[in-house]
Amino acid sequence: MQKPVTALAVKRRLNRHLAEKGECLRKNPDNSPWLSKLGTYYIAEINTDNVIQTNVDLEAFARAEGVMKTGEVITSEVHDAPLRR
């Protein structure tokens, strides 16, 4: 059975994981002039902002780093009820 996970949850997991190595996941806006060179997602060093990896496939990278479990799939739909405040 597949368990849906939002892209936001995966990005947060990845950033917690990458922070231990002094790195972070960044996302370019759709209208960014850097989109063609860096891709939608890229990895950068936290302290220097040096780009380490470009054109990161979010799901494949998350699986390779071990932050997505078997059976989890990224979905843009949220099936939970909205948070109450």
DARAQUI-V812608 format. One record per residue. N is the residue number from 1. SS is DSSP state (H for helix, E for strand, C for the rest). NEAR is the number of other ideal C-beta (glycine too) atoms within 10 Angstrom. Layout:
((N & SS & NEAR) (N & SS & NEAR))
This chain:
((1 & C & 3) (2 & C & 9) (3 & E & 11) (4 & E & 14) (5 & E & 19) (6 & E & 15) (7 & H & 15) (8 & H & 11) (9 & H & 16) (10 & H & 20) (11 & H & 19) (12 & H & 13) (13 & H & 17) (14 & H & 22) (15 & H & 15) (16 & H & 11) (17 & H & 15) (18 & H & 20) (19 & H & 12) (20 & C & 7) (21 & C & 12) (22 & C & 12) (23 & E & 19) (24 & E & 18) (25 & E & 23) (26 & E & 17) (27 & E & 15) (28 & C & 16) (29 & C & 9) (30 & C & 7) (31 & C & 6) (32 & C & 12) (33 & C & 9) (34 & C & 13) (35 & H & 12) (36 & H & 9) (37 & H & 12) (38 & H & 20) (39 & C & 15) (40 & C & 15) (41 & E & 19) (42 & E & 19) (43 & E & 19) (44 & E & 19) (45 & E & 14) (46 & C & 13) (47 & C & 8) (48 & C & 9) (49 & C & 9) (50 & C & 10) (51 & E & 14) (52 & E & 15) (53 & E & 14) (54 & C & 13) (55 & C & 11) (56 & C & 20) (57 & C & 12) (58 & H & 17) (59 & H & 15) (60 & H & 10) (61 & H & 18) (62 & H & 24) (63 & H & 15) (64 & H & 10) (65 & C & 14) (66 & C & 9) (67 & C & 20) (68 & C & 22) (69 & C & 10) (70 & C & 7) (71 & C & 9) (72 & E & 17) (73 & E & 10) (74 & E & 16) (75 & E & 13) (76 & C & 8) (77 & C & 6) (78 & C & 11) (79 & C & 7) (80 & C & 7) (81 & C & 6) (82 & C & 6) (83 & C & 5) (84 & C & 4) (85 & C & 3))
